[in-house]
Amino acid sequence: MVRMILGGVVFAATLIVVMVRPYRVTEAMAAAGGAVLMILGGFVGVREAVSVLAEQWNTLGFFLGLMIISAVSEDAGLFEALAHRAAQWSRGSSIRLYVAIFFVGALISAFLSNDATALILTPVVYALVTRLRLPVLPFMFACTFVADTASFILPVSNPINILILHSFGGGLGAFLRFLALPSIAAIILNCLVFLWLFRRDLTQRYSTSALPAPHVVNSHFLAVTTWTLVLIAISYLAASSIGVPLSFVALGGAILMIAAALASGRLRPRSLAGKISWSLFVFIAGMFIVIRAVEDLGLTAAFGRVLLGLAGGRPLSAVLLVAGGTALGANLINNVPMALVMISALHGLPPGTPGHESLAYAAMFGADLGPNLTTVGSLATMLWLVILRRRGLEVSTRQYFKLGITFVPVLIIIGSLLIWARL
């Protein structure tokens, strides 16, 4: 009992430091510190810790490949070109431009992940709307909210999806069966709600002659990059359908991207390495070890039994509890550690649990959509905040919450009902 309490204290302290980040302690430092304490305390052995990380090769490889693909695409000017096309299509209408930005954001999230949308689209859209003298914040909110709202279109749309699918299995068919309708509903409702909330800010028109020309250093490099992305997208769908690990596609696509950059004389190894968030790997690796420790202590299994008890054996109640609980936890401790907690908890449920398959997708849904309530819910939102602060814009947690609360709870209920209906 004492051992369980001590392990629980280390776990809770790790999550609190991740959430509060005192004395400029980063999420990566907090997770690494928690992992070290778990090992030193004997809650998880060194060999087991190494084994845990080795088991997650698919997730870590996917992260690395995805970051390289996004970085090379940015260097090619792809995202700037997409934003320029969206502004041209809108023909001077702020409302049409807003809808177009939502569509572009959903497209990037679908094939390059929500983090790429927040990290790359935000500065591009900021430069565009300031040049057109349009209100900045409504468009900035579109960039971050669509990043998470559209992050369950495909398995590759959010690293959380890879984490959960790697643990529970399930191909593209099952993923779309459970999450296609909730994803479509989430994107449409989010866009409509924001169009209404920002209706007074979106009355302005702009002149298409004021559009800045996209900065394309090498048009051949841009064309090759675009077609390579199309090939990667098709490969993602094919790999998801037949159960091939998505890290193979991500890393293979990254190699193709690097080759394209090298052939075009645009490869800058230092710049490319600088755009990869190495601290993210430390954060994820640390949390893998911390969660394994509490799993060995039986804490996550106990959490799963509590959820099952609250659901009373009713599949719909279980789906609602898992989706809602994961969403709430993601906003408190970030969606990566919350997803890991839910993976461990669901593994602790009896095999014959009613609606067991749907619960993994309910956890995915809650971890993907839920972070739209607070600024600490997902890495994508935290990256977005950093970008805005560099440009002199401050967004408070209260301001963000007031937007998220208008549609997230409703969507959690709607999405949970749609997931339950697919049983």
C-alpha positions in Angstrom: 0.0 0.0 0.0 2.8 2.4 0.9 4.5 1.5 -2.4 1.3 2.3 -4.3 0.9 5.7 -2.5 4.5 6.7 -3.2 4.2 5.8 -6.9 1.0 7.7 -7.1 2.6 10.8 -5.5 5.4 10.7 -8.1 2.8 10.3 -10.9 0.7 13.2 -9.6 3.7 15.4 -9.0 4.9 14.7 -12.6 1.5 15.7 -14.0 1.3 18.8 -11.9 4.7 20.0 -13.1 3.7 19.3 -16.7 0.6 21.4 -16.2 2.0 24.3 -14.2 5.6 24.4 -15.5 7.0 26.2 -12.5 10.4 28.0 -12.7 10.5 27.5 -16.5 10.5 23.7 -16.1 9.5 22.4 -19.5 7.1 19.5 -20.1 10.1 17.4 -21.3 12.0 18.1 -18.2 9.0 17.2 -16.0 8.4 13.9 -17.8 12.1 12.9 -17.8 12.3 13.8 -14.1 9.2 11.7 -13.3 10.7 8.7 -15.3 14.0 8.9 -13.5 12.2 9.0 -10.1 10.1 6.0 -11.1 13.2 4.1 -12.0 15.2 5.1 -8.9 12.2 4.3 -6.7 12.1 0.8 -8.1 8.5 1.3 -9.5 9.8 0.3 -12.9 13.0 -1.5 -13.8 15.7 -0.2 -16.2 15.2 -3.2 -18.5 11.4 -2.7 -18.5 11.8 1.0 -19.2 14.0 0.3 -22.2 11.5 -2.3 -23.3 8.7 0.2 -23.1 10.5 2.6 -25.4 11.4 -0.1 -27.8 7.7 -1.2 -28.0 6.8 2.4 -29.2 9.1 2.5 -32.2 6.2 3.0 -34.5 5.0 6.1 -32.6 8.4 7.6 -32.3 9.3 6.9 -35.9 6.0 8.4 -37.1 6.7 11.6 -35.1 10.2 11.9 -36.6 9.1 11.3 -40.2 6.1 13.7 -39.8 8.3 16.5 -38.5 10.7 16.2 -41.4 7.9 16.1 -44.0 6.3 19.3 -42.4 9.7 21.1 -42.3 10.6 20.4 -45.9 7.0 21.4 -47.0 7.4 24.7 -45.2 10.7 25.4 -46.9 9.2 24.7 -50.3 6.6 27.4 -49.6 3.6 25.0 -49.8 1.6 26.4 -46.9 2.1 30.0 -48.1 0.9 29.0 -51.6 -2.2 27.3 -50.1 -3.1 30.4 -48.1 -2.6 32.6 -51.2 -4.9 30.3 -53.2 -7.5 30.5 -50.4 -7.4 34.3 -50.4 -7.8 34.4 -54.2 -10.7 31.9 -54.1 -12.4 34.1 -51.5 -12.5 37.1 -53.9 -12.4 39.8 -51.2 -14.9 38.2 -48.8 -13.8 37.8 -45.2 -16.4 35.2 -44.6 -15.3 33.1 -47.6 -11.7 33.5 -46.6 -12.5 32.3 -43.1 -14.2 29.2 -44.4 -11.3 28.6 -46.8 -8.8 28.8 -43.9 -10.9 26.2 -42.0 -10.7 24.0 -45.1 -7.0 24.4 -45.6 -6.4 23.8 -41.9 -8.5 20.6 -42.0 -6.6 19.5 -45.1 -3.2 20.0 -43.4 -4.4 18.4 -40.2 -5.7 15.4 -42.1 -2.4 14.5 -43.7 0.3 16.3 -41.7 -1.2 16.3 -38.2 -2.7 19.0 -36.0 0.7 20.1 -34.8 1.7 21.0 -38.4 -1.4 23.0 -38.7 -0.8 25.1 -35.6 2.9 25.4 -36.1 3.0 26.2 -39.9 -0.4 27.6 -40.9 -0.6 30.1 -38.0 2.3 32.4 -39.0 1.3 32.1 -42.7 -2.3 33.2 -42.0 -1.1 35.9 -39.6 1.1 37.4 -42.4 -1.8 37.2 -44.9 -4.5 38.8 -42.8 -2.3 41.6 -41.4 -1.3 42.5 -45.0 -5.0 42.5 -45.9 -5.8 44.6 -42.8 -8.4 42.1 -41.5 -9.0 41.4 -37.8 -6.3 39.0 -36.7 -7.6 37.1 -33.7 -10.6 35.4 -35.4 -8.3 33.9 -38.0 -5.8 32.9 -35.4 -8.5 31.1 -33.5 -9.5 29.3 -36.7 -5.9 28.0 -37.1 -5.7 26.5 -33.6 -9.2 25.2 -33.2 -9.4 23.5 -36.6 -6.1 21.8 -35.8 -7.7 19.8 -33.0 -11.2 19.6 -34.4 -9.9 18.0 -37.6 -7.4 15.8 -35.9 -9.5 12.6 -36.1 -10.2 12.7 -39.8 -7.5 10.0 -40.4 -5.2 8.0 -38.2 -2.3 10.3 -39.2 -4.2 13.4 -38.3 -3.0 13.3 -34.7 -0.1 11.4 -33.0 -2.6 10.5 -30.3 -4.3 8.3 -32.9 -1.1 6.4 -33.6 -0.5 5.9 -29.9 -4.0 4.3 -29.4 -4.1 2.4 -32.6 -0.6 1.0 -32.0 -1.8 -0.3 -28.6 -5.3 -1.6 -29.6 -4.9 -2.3 -33.3 -7.6 -1.5 -35.8 -7.2 -0.4 -39.4 -8.5 2.5 -41.5 -11.9 0.8 -42.0 -12.6 0.6 -38.2 -11.2 4.1 -37.7 -13.6 5.6 -40.3 -16.5 3.5 -39.1 -16.3 5.0 -35.6 -14.9 8.5 -36.3 -15.8 9.7 -39.8 -19.2 11.1 -38.8 -18.0 12.7 -35.6 -15.1 14.3 -37.5 -17.4 15.8 -40.2 -19.8 17.0 -37.5 -17.0 18.6 -35.5 -15.5 20.5 -38.4 -18.9 21.8 -39.7 -20.2 22.8 -36.2 -16.9 24.4 -35.2 -16.8 26.5 -38.4 -20.5 27.5 -38.1 -20.2 28.5 -34.4 -17.1 30.6 -35.1 -18.8 32.3 -38.2 -21.6 33.3 -35.8 -19.4 34.4 -32.9 -17.1 36.5 -35.2 -19.8 37.7 -37.6 -19.1 41.4 -36.8 -15.4 40.9 -37.4 -15.9 39.2 -40.8 -18.0 41.9 -42.5 -14.9 43.6 -44.0 -13.8 43.1 -47.6 -10.3 43.2 -49.0 -8.8 43.9 -52.4 -7.3 40.9 -54.1 -4.7 43.3 -55.6 -3.4 43.7 -52.0 -2.5 40.0 -51.8 1.2 39.4 -51.3 2.7 37.1 -53.9 3.7 33.8 -52.3 7.4 33.6 -51.7 8.5 30.6 -53.7 12.3 30.3 -54.0 12.2 27.3 -56.4 9.0 26.5 -58.3 10.3 23.1 -59.3 11.0 22.2 -55.7 7.5 23.3 -54.7 6.0 21.1 -57.5 8.0 18.1 -56.5 7.2 18.6 -52.8 3.5 18.8 -53.6 3.4 15.6 -55.7 5.5 13.8 -53.0 2.9 14.8 -50.4 0.2 13.4 -52.6 2.1 10.2 -52.9 2.6 10.1 -49.1 -1.1 10.8 -48.5 -2.1 7.9 -50.8 0.5 5.7 -49.0 -1.0 6.6 -45.6 -4.4 5.5 -46.7 -3.1 2.3 -48.2 -1.0 1.5 -45.2 -3.8 2.2 -42.8 -6.1 -0.2 -44.8 -3.7 -3.1 -44.8 -2.2 -2.7 -41.4 1.3 -1.6 -42.3 2.9 0.5 -39.6 2.5 4.2 -40.4 6.0 5.0 -39.3 7.2 3.2 -42.4 5.3 5.7 -44.6 6.3 8.7 -42.6 10.0 7.8 -42.6 9.9 6.8 -46.2 8.1 10.0 -47.1 10.7 12.0 -45.1 13.5 10.4 -47.1 11.8 11.3 -50.4 11.3 14.9 -49.1 15.0 15.2 -48.2 16.0 13.8 -51.6 13.8 16.4 -53.3 15.3 19.2 -51.2 18.8 17.9 -52.0 18.1 17.6 -55.7 16.8 21.2 -55.7 19.7 22.6 -53.7 17.4 23.5 -50.9 18.6 21.1 -48.2 19.9 22.8 -45.1 20.7 20.1 -42.5 21.1 22.6 -39.6 17.9 24.4 -40.4 16.0 21.1 -40.8 17.4 19.7 -37.5 16.4 22.9 -35.8 12.8 22.5 -36.9 12.4 19.1 -35.3 11.1 19.3 -31.8 13.6 17.0 -30.1 12.2 17.8 -26.6 8.9 16.2 -27.7 10.6 12.8 -27.9 11.9 13.3 -24.4 8.4 14.2 -23.1 6.8 11.2 -24.8 9.5 8.8 -23.7 9.4 10.0 -20.1 5.6 9.7 -20.0 5.7 6.2 -21.4 7.9 5.1 -18.5 5.9 7.0 -15.9 2.6 5.5 -17.1 4.1 2.0 -17.2 5.1 2.4 -13.6 1.6 3.3 -12.4 0.3 0.5 -14.6 2.5 -2.0 -12.8 1.3 -0.6 -9.5 -2.3 -1.4 -10.6 -3.5 2.3 -10.5 -4.7 2.5 -14.1 -6.5 -0.8 -13.9 -8.3 0.5 -10.8 -9.2 3.6 -12.7 -10.6 1.5 -15.5 -12.7 -0.5 -13.0 -14.1 2.7 -11.6 -15.1 3.9 -15.1 -16.8 0.5 -15.8 -18.6 0.7 -12.4 -19.9 4.2 -13.1 -21.1 3.1 -16.6 -23.1 0.3 -14.9 -22.4 -2.1 -17.8 -24.3 0.2 -20.3 -22.2 0.7 -23.5 -23.6 4.2 -24.2 -22.7 5.3 -20.6 -19.3 3.8 -21.0 -18.6 5.6 -24.3 -19.8 9.0 -22.8 -17.7 8.5 -19.7 -14.6 7.6 -21.6 -14.9 10.4 -24.1 -15.9 13.0 -21.6 -13.4 11.9 -19.0 -10.6 11.8 -21.5 -11.5 15.3 -22.7 -11.6 16.7 -19.2 -8.3 15.0 -18.3 -6.6 16.3 -21.5 -7.5 19.9 -20.5 -6.0 19.4 -17.0 -2.8 17.4 -17.8 -2.4 17.6 -21.6 -3.8 15.1 -24.0 -0.6 13.0 -24.4 -0.4 11.8 -20.8 -4.2 11.5 -20.6 -4.2 9.3 -23.6 -1.5 7.1 -22.1 -3.5 6.8 -18.9 -6.6 5.8 -20.8 -4.7 3.2 -22.9 -3.5 1.6 -19.7 -6.9 1.8 -18.0 -8.7 0.2 -21.0 -6.2 -2.6 -21.2 -7.1 -3.4 -17.6 -10.8 -4.0 -18.4 -12.1 -7.5 -18.8 -12.0 -8.8 -22.4 -15.8 -9.2 -22.5 -16.6 -5.6 -21.5 -19.6 -4.4 -23.5 -18.6 -2.1 -26.3 -14.9 -2.6 -25.6 -13.8 -1.8 -29.1 -15.7 1.5 -29.2 -14.1 2.6 -25.9 -10.6 3.0 -27.6 -12.2 5.2 -30.2 -14.1 7.1 -27.6 -10.8 7.8 -25.8 -9.2 8.9 -29.1 -12.1 11.2 -29.7 -11.9 12.8 -26.3 -8.1 13.2 -26.4 -8.3 14.8 -29.9 -11.3 17.1 -29.6 -11.2 17.7 -25.8 -8.1 20.0 -25.8 -10.2 22.7 -27.5 -11.3 23.9 -24.0 -8.0 25.2 -22.6 -4.6 26.4 -23.8 -2.7 23.5 -22.1 -4.8 20.7 -23.6 -2.6 19.9 -26.6 0.9 20.5 -27.9 -0.6 22.1 -31.0 -2.3 24.8 -28.9 0.8 25.4 -26.8 2.9 25.9 -30.0 0.2 28.3 -31.3 0.4 30.4 -28.1 4.2 30.7 -28.5 3.8 31.8 -32.1 1.2 34.5 -31.1 3.4 35.8 -28.2 6.3 36.3 -30.6 4.0 38.6 -32.5 2.8 40.5 -29.5 -0.6 38.8 -29.2 -1.8 37.5 -25.9 -4.7 35.1 -25.5 -5.8 34.2 -22.0 -7.1 30.9 -20.8 -10.4 32.5 -20.1 -10.7 33.9 -23.6 -9.9 30.5 -25.1 -12.3 28.7 -22.8 -15.2 31.0 -23.7 -14.8 29.9 -27.3 -14.3 26.2 -26.6 -17.2 25.9 -24.2 -19.6 27.0 -27.0 -19.3 23.8 -29.0 -16.9 21.2 -27.3 -19.4 19.8 -24.7 -22.1 19.5 -27.3 -19.8 17.8 -29.7 -18.6 15.3 -27.1 -22.2 14.2 -26.6 -23.0 14.1 -30.3 -19.7 12.3 -31.1 -20.2 9.8 -28.3 -23.7 9.0 -29.6 -22.3 8.5 -33.1 -19.6 6.2 -31.8 -22.1 4.2 -29.8 -24.4 3.9 -32.8 -21.6 2.2 -34.8 -21.4 -0.7 -32.3 
